[in-house]
């Protein structure tokens, strides 16, 4: 399979009359080696069932197909969604030119790769189910999420898919470096906040690499980062999750304030916030960034158990 080069990207964009916009967060990867490094960083098992958000012109889609995975791509842009199947069909199997044409191997490879691809034309934030994978079955339960997430909606989209598809075991997303740092930040750091706690509630989050600006077209203003999440969360009671996440939102809404003050609205009063914090074994005078995910869970449980 031939992956998309900078020339391919620009030719496809010109052919469909595409002008990338910052409003849509459109920055397309133009370097095949970068695509392969992203696929490698995902560390997926053979023939994984992958959901990709915002495939754009298809650079990462082709890389995932080349590695033998099934790909369900979710694309909101109608222009891009209309072109993507054609791109997959055109570039699938083209590395087999030196094979014996009488064996039909190249055609078989091309058919296999296109069969492992499906497209959902929709807003990722509104997706609640995916079409059945090519292997059959009544439901599509993706094993992995691998995506170059649109810069303008990266965190909401990531959290929505983690919530909606509990089958996900591995996540590898490319986001702005600043967002990557926030997602992987540890308690006590200046970048630790709402995205950090919510993402880390689902599993182990870490930085998996840094991507320079020059491998994109158009080039963004800042570098990007790869974030890997190994999903370990099995208990996902929606009531408990909503209680926890509302607590996290309140704790960081006024992050310079102590938790006693910051949580006064959430708890009903500063006095009750202090009582709940003490009952959870937490110091009311600390700020939200001092608490671990387990600390937040304990505090939410205490609040939920009291009238």
Secondary structure as UniProt FT lines:
FT   HELIX           6..16
FT   TURN            22..25
FT   STRAND          28..29
FT   HELIX           32..42
FT   TURN            46..47
FT   STRAND          49..53
FT   TURN            56..57
FT   HELIX           59..66
FT   TURN            67..68
FT   STRAND          70..75
FT   HELIX           78..91
FT   TURN            92..93
FT   HELIX           94..96
FT   TURN            97..98
FT   HELIX           101..103
FT   HELIX           105..115
FT   STRAND          117..121
FT   HELIX           124..126
FT   TURN            134..135
FT   STRAND          144..148
FT   TURN            151..152
FT   HELIX           154..164
FT   TURN            166..167
FT   STRAND          170..176
FT   HELIX           177..184
FT   TURN            187..188
FT   TURN            190..191
FT   HELIX           194..202
FT   STRAND          203..211
FT   HELIX           213..215
FT   STRAND          216..217
FT   STRAND          224..231
FT   HELIX           238..253
FT   TURN            254..256
FT   HELIX           259..262
FT   HELIX           264..267
FT   HELIX           270..279
FT   TURN            280..281
FT   TURN            284..285
FT   HELIX           288..290
FT   HELIX           293..305
//
